[in-house]
Amino acid sequence: MFFPASIRSFATVATTRNPRILVTGSLGQLGTGLVSLLRNKYGAQNVIASDVRKPSTDIKKAGPYVFADVLNFQQLETIVVDQEIDWIINLSALLSAVGEQHMERALAINMSGFANTLELAKKHNLRIMCPSTIGAFGPTTPREMTPDLTTMRPTTIYGITKIHVELMGEYYNKRFGVDFRCLRYPGIISADTEPGGGTTDYAVQIFHSALKEKKYNCYLGPETTLPMMYLPDCLEGTVSFLSAPTESLTQRTYNVAAFSFSPQEIAAKIKERIPEFEITYAPDSRQKIADSWPKSLDDKMARKDWGWTNKYDLDGMVDDMLTKLNKE
């Protein structure tokens, strides 16, 4: 593939100094931890956090923070130019359950906001990473060990917008040489941040309820198995993917996963550690969404191409979650 001289020269510059990175949507579930890891790797002043909310004092003290709305192209471009940005990580999105309640907002942020960052990547020769999701798959997708390339007919606005992200990013890569990168995340479990309105959020809420109330009423049925990942693995994998040599990537969108479980399975693991814990079930509208998603992901290409690996298994995640939340 031929790349313009400007892109080739950018690649040379990027290898001689640490990249300057803009993270949009940095106050969400992934953003705070990802910004921290990137600052440890590349230097605090080289990673600019941004969002449309007022950050805490601790976040402002940790490193640069700017107000940035991904729907405002001119505002974003000013930041890219003034801050000499090399990479954009676009985490701005409305997730599955929230997206169904606010469709127009989801379309705007997930598609138009991404289009702005993608066009900036083209115009200013930036590396861009925007995550996708298991929600990009649908009920006609093979549900066991779902491969990277397969039938994708999502049934949610969230999933539809993420297919748009994947296809547009790959198009810009092939046509304009944009260094677009994308990971299909499974459900992410975190002890550090509150759930963001996704269908897999029960897997975080259940720990809080188990410790506080010793019971949990789950909005998914007991046997609803979905692929999951612990946040520390997700963050480490994302940083590894971002820094992987371009020549090692055989595709632009990769599945990543760690383990799969159902509500009854995670409840049993918690009950081993908190014997008085009990779970009940009251499936709601999110059940239909979960039923359209894979039960497990085939991520062998990520493991082969750029060395993706998870450190936490299911038991390790449960132990760490309970330990961290108990301290809080």
C-alpha positions as CSV (number, residue, x, y, z in Angstrom):
1,M,0.0,0.0,0.0
2,F,1.3,3.5,-0.9
3,F,1.4,6.1,1.8
4,P,1.9,9.8,1.1
5,A,5.2,11.4,2.1
6,S,3.5,13.3,4.9
7,I,2.4,10.1,6.5
8,R,5.8,8.5,6.1
9,S,7.4,11.5,7.7
10,F,5.0,11.4,10.6
11,A,5.9,7.7,11.3
12,T,9.6,8.8,11.5
13,V,8.8,11.7,13.9
14,A,6.7,9.4,16.1
15,T,9.6,7.0,16.7
16,T,12.0,9.8,17.9
17,R,9.8,11.2,20.7
18,N,7.0,10.1,22.9
19,P,3.6,10.6,21.2
20,R,1.3,13.4,22.3
21,I,-2.1,11.8,23.0
22,L,-5.6,13.2,23.3
23,V,-8.2,11.0,25.0
24,T,-11.8,12.0,24.5
25,G,-14.5,10.7,26.9
26,S,-11.8,10.3,29.5
27,L,-14.1,10.5,32.5
28,G,-15.9,7.3,31.6
29,Q,-15.4,3.7,32.7
30,L,-12.2,3.2,30.7
31,G,-10.8,6.7,30.4
32,T,-9.4,7.4,33.9
33,G,-7.4,4.2,34.1
34,L,-6.3,4.4,30.5
35,V,-5.0,8.0,30.9
36,S,-3.1,7.0,34.0
37,L,-1.4,4.1,32.2
38,L,-0.5,6.2,29.2
39,R,0.9,8.9,31.4
40,N,3.1,6.3,33.2
41,K,4.4,5.1,29.8
42,Y,4.7,8.4,27.9
43,G,4.8,11.1,30.5
44,A,2.0,13.0,32.2
45,Q,2.3,16.1,30.1
46,N,2.1,14.1,26.9
47,V,-1.4,12.7,27.6
48,I,-4.3,15.3,27.5
49,A,-7.5,14.0,29.1
50,S,-10.8,15.5,27.8
51,D,-14.5,15.2,28.3
52,V,-17.7,17.4,28.5
53,R,-17.9,17.2,32.3
54,K,-16.1,19.0,35.0
55,P,-13.3,16.8,36.3
56,S,-12.4,16.2,40.0
57,T,-9.6,18.1,41.6
58,D,-7.5,14.9,41.6
59,I,-7.9,14.4,37.9
60,K,-6.9,18.0,37.2
61,K,-3.8,17.7,39.4
62,A,-2.7,14.5,37.7
63,G,-2.1,16.1,34.3
64,P,-3.5,18.2,31.4
65,Y,-7.3,18.3,31.1
66,V,-9.4,20.2,28.5
67,F,-13.1,20.5,27.8
68,A,-13.7,18.9,24.4
69,D,-17.0,18.0,22.7
70,V,-16.4,15.4,19.9
71,L,-19.4,17.0,18.1
72,N,-17.4,20.3,17.8
73,F,-14.9,19.8,15.0
74,Q,-13.3,23.2,15.3
75,Q,-12.8,22.9,19.0
76,L,-11.2,19.5,18.5
77,E,-8.9,20.7,15.8
78,T,-7.7,23.6,17.9
79,I,-6.7,21.2,20.6
80,V,-5.0,18.9,18.1
81,V,-3.0,21.8,16.6
82,D,-2.2,23.7,19.8
83,Q,-1.3,20.6,21.8
84,E,0.7,19.0,18.9
85,I,-1.4,15.8,19.1
86,D,-0.1,12.6,17.4
87,W,-2.7,10.1,18.6
88,I,-6.4,10.4,19.3
89,I,-8.2,7.8,21.5
90,N,-11.9,8.3,21.1
91,L,-13.8,6.8,24.1
92,S,-16.8,9.1,23.7
93,A,-19.9,7.0,23.3
94,L,-23.4,6.2,24.6
95,L,-23.5,2.5,25.6
96,S,-26.1,-0.1,24.7
97,A,-28.9,0.3,27.3
98,V,-28.5,4.1,27.5
99,G,-28.3,4.3,23.7
100,E,-31.7,2.6,23.3
101,Q,-33.2,5.3,25.5
102,H,-31.5,8.2,23.8
103,M,-31.2,7.2,20.2
104,E,-30.6,10.6,18.6
105,R,-27.9,11.4,21.1
106,A,-26.2,8.0,20.5
107,L,-26.2,8.5,16.8
108,A,-24.7,11.9,17.2
109,I,-21.9,11.0,19.6
110,N,-21.1,7.5,18.4
111,M,-21.2,8.3,14.7
112,S,-20.8,12.1,14.1
113,G,-18.3,12.5,16.9
114,F,-16.3,9.6,15.6
115,A,-16.4,11.1,12.1
116,N,-14.9,14.3,13.4
117,T,-12.0,12.5,15.1
118,L,-11.4,10.3,12.0
119,E,-11.3,13.3,9.7
120,L,-8.8,15.0,12.0
121,A,-6.7,11.8,11.9
122,K,-6.7,12.1,8.1
123,K,-6.1,15.8,8.0
124,H,-3.3,15.9,10.6
125,N,-1.7,12.4,10.1
126,L,-2.8,11.0,13.5
127,R,-3.0,7.5,14.8
128,I,-6.6,7.0,16.0
129,M,-8.1,4.3,18.2
130,C,-11.8,3.9,18.8
131,P,-13.2,0.8,20.6
132,S,-15.9,-1.4,19.3
133,T,-18.0,-3.9,21.2
134,I,-19.6,-7.3,21.2
135,G,-22.8,-5.3,20.6
136,A,-21.7,-5.0,16.9
137,F,-22.6,-8.7,16.5
138,G,-26.2,-9.8,16.3
139,P,-28.6,-12.8,16.7
140,T,-27.5,-14.4,13.4
141,T,-23.8,-14.3,14.4
142,P,-22.3,-17.6,15.6
143,R,-22.4,-17.3,19.3
144,E,-19.6,-19.7,20.4
145,M,-16.0,-18.5,19.8
146,T,-17.3,-15.8,17.5
147,P,-14.5,-14.9,15.0
148,D,-13.2,-11.5,13.9
149,L,-14.9,-11.8,10.5
150,T,-18.4,-13.1,10.5
151,T,-22.1,-12.1,10.0
152,M,-22.8,-8.9,11.9
153,R,-26.4,-7.8,12.1
154,P,-26.7,-5.9,15.4
155,T,-30.1,-5.1,16.9
156,T,-29.2,-2.0,18.9
157,I,-28.3,1.6,18.0
158,Y,-25.1,1.1,19.9
159,G,-24.1,-1.9,17.8
160,I,-25.1,-0.3,14.6
161,T,-22.9,2.8,15.4
162,K,-20.0,0.6,16.2
163,I,-20.2,-1.3,12.9
164,H,-20.1,2.2,11.4
165,V,-16.9,2.9,13.4
166,E,-15.2,-0.3,12.2
167,L,-16.1,0.1,8.5
168,M,-15.3,3.8,8.3
169,G,-12.0,3.3,10.1
170,E,-11.0,0.5,7.8
171,Y,-12.1,2.6,4.8
172,Y,-10.0,5.6,5.9
173,N,-7.0,3.2,6.4
174,K,-7.3,1.7,3.0
175,R,-8.0,4.9,1.1
176,F,-6.1,7.5,2.9
177,G,-3.5,5.6,4.9
178,V,-5.0,6.6,8.3
179,D,-3.5,4.5,11.1
180,F,-6.9,3.4,12.5
181,R,-7.0,0.8,15.3
182,C,-10.1,-0.8,16.9
183,L,-10.7,-3.4,19.6
184,R,-14.0,-5.2,20.1
185,Y,-14.3,-5.1,23.9
186,P,-16.5,-7.6,25.8
187,G,-18.2,-6.6,29.0
188,I,-15.7,-4.7,31.2
189,I,-15.6,-5.3,35.0
190,S,-14.1,-2.5,37.1
191,A,-13.8,-1.8,40.8
192,D,-12.6,1.8,40.1
193,T,-15.5,3.4,38.2
194,E,-19.2,3.3,38.1
195,P,-21.1,1.4,35.3
196,G,-21.8,3.5,32.2
197,G,-25.1,2.2,31.1
198,G,-24.2,-1.1,29.3
199,T,-26.1,-4.4,29.2
200,T,-23.2,-6.1,31.0
201,D,-23.2,-3.7,33.9
202,Y,-24.8,-6.3,36.2
203,A,-21.3,-7.9,36.4
204,V,-20.1,-4.8,38.3
205,Q,-23.3,-4.0,40.2
206,I,-23.5,-7.5,41.7
207,F,-20.3,-7.0,43.6
208,H,-21.4,-3.8,45.2
209,S,-24.8,-5.3,46.2
210,A,-23.1,-8.5,47.5
211,L,-20.9,-6.5,49.9
212,K,-23.5,-3.9,51.0
213,E,-26.8,-5.9,51.0
214,K,-25.7,-9.5,50.6
215,K,-28.3,-9.9,47.8
216,Y,-28.8,-8.8,44.2
217,N,-31.7,-8.8,41.8
218,C,-30.3,-9.4,38.3
219,Y,-31.9,-7.9,35.2
220,L,-30.6,-10.8,33.1
221,G,-31.6,-14.5,33.3
222,P,-29.5,-16.9,35.2
223,E,-28.0,-18.7,32.2
224,T,-27.2,-15.6,30.1
225,T,-23.5,-16.2,29.2
226,L,-21.5,-13.3,27.9
227,P,-17.7,-12.7,27.3
228,M,-16.1,-10.5,29.9
229,M,-12.8,-8.9,30.9
230,Y,-11.3,-7.3,34.0
231,L,-10.5,-3.7,33.6
232,P,-6.7,-4.0,34.4
233,D,-6.4,-6.5,31.5
234,C,-8.5,-4.3,29.2
235,L,-6.3,-1.2,29.9
236,E,-3.0,-3.0,29.5
237,G,-4.2,-4.7,26.3
238,T,-5.3,-1.3,24.9
239,V,-1.9,0.3,25.6
240,S,-0.1,-2.7,24.1
241,F,-2.3,-2.4,21.0
242,L,-1.8,1.3,20.6
243,S,2.0,0.9,20.7
244,A,2.1,-2.2,18.4
245,P,4.2,-1.7,15.2
246,T,1.9,-1.0,12.3
247,E,3.6,-3.8,10.3
248,S,2.5,-6.4,12.9
249,L,-1.2,-5.7,12.3
250,T,-2.9,-7.9,9.8
251,Q,-6.3,-6.3,10.4
252,R,-7.6,-3.1,11.8
253,T,-10.3,-4.5,14.2
254,Y,-9.6,-7.3,16.6
255,N,-11.7,-9.3,19.1
256,V,-10.3,-9.4,22.6
257,A,-11.6,-11.5,25.5
258,A,-10.6,-13.1,28.8
259,F,-13.4,-15.4,30.1
260,S,-17.2,-15.9,29.8
261,F,-19.7,-16.4,32.6
262,S,-23.5,-16.2,33.3
263,P,-25.1,-14.5,36.3
264,Q,-25.6,-17.8,38.1
265,E,-21.9,-18.6,37.6
266,I,-20.6,-15.3,38.9
267,A,-23.1,-15.5,41.8
268,A,-21.8,-18.9,42.7
269,K,-18.2,-17.6,42.8
270,I,-19.3,-14.7,45.0
271,K,-21.2,-17.0,47.3
272,E,-18.1,-19.1,47.8
273,R,-16.5,-16.0,49.4
274,I,-19.7,-14.5,50.9
275,P,-21.8,-17.5,52.0
276,E,-24.9,-15.4,52.9
277,F,-25.1,-13.8,49.4
278,E,-28.3,-14.6,47.4
279,I,-29.3,-13.7,43.9
280,T,-32.8,-13.4,42.3
281,Y,-33.7,-12.7,38.7
282,A,-36.1,-10.3,37.0
283,P,-35.1,-10.0,33.3
284,D,-36.0,-6.7,31.6
285,S,-35.5,-5.2,28.2
286,R,-31.7,-5.7,28.4
287,Q,-32.3,-9.5,28.2
288,K,-33.2,-9.3,24.5
289,I,-30.0,-7.3,23.9
290,A,-27.8,-9.8,25.7
291,D,-29.5,-12.7,23.9
292,S,-28.3,-11.3,20.6
293,W,-24.6,-11.2,21.6
294,P,-21.9,-13.8,21.6
295,K,-21.3,-16.2,24.5
296,S,-17.5,-16.3,23.8
297,L,-15.1,-14.6,21.4
298,D,-12.2,-16.1,19.3
299,D,-9.4,-13.6,19.8
300,K,-6.5,-15.7,18.5
301,M,-5.5,-13.0,15.9
302,A,-5.0,-10.4,18.6
303,R,-2.9,-12.9,20.6
304,K,-0.9,-13.8,17.4
305,D,-0.4,-10.4,15.8
306,W,0.4,-8.1,18.8
307,G,0.7,-10.4,21.8
308,W,-2.6,-9.8,23.5
309,T,-2.9,-11.8,26.7
310,N,-5.0,-11.6,29.9
311,K,-3.6,-11.9,33.4
312,Y,-6.9,-12.4,35.3
313,D,-9.0,-15.5,35.1
314,L,-12.5,-15.6,36.6
315,D,-11.4,-16.5,40.1
316,G,-8.6,-13.9,40.1
317,M,-11.0,-11.2,39.0
318,V,-13.6,-12.1,41.7
319,D,-10.9,-12.1,44.5
320,D,-9.5,-8.7,43.3
321,M,-12.9,-7.1,43.0
322,L,-14.0,-8.0,46.4
323,T,-10.7,-7.0,48.0
324,K,-10.7,-3.6,46.3
325,L,-14.4,-2.9,47.1
326,N,-14.0,-4.0,50.7
327,K,-11.3,-1.4,51.1
328,E,-13.6,1.3,49.8
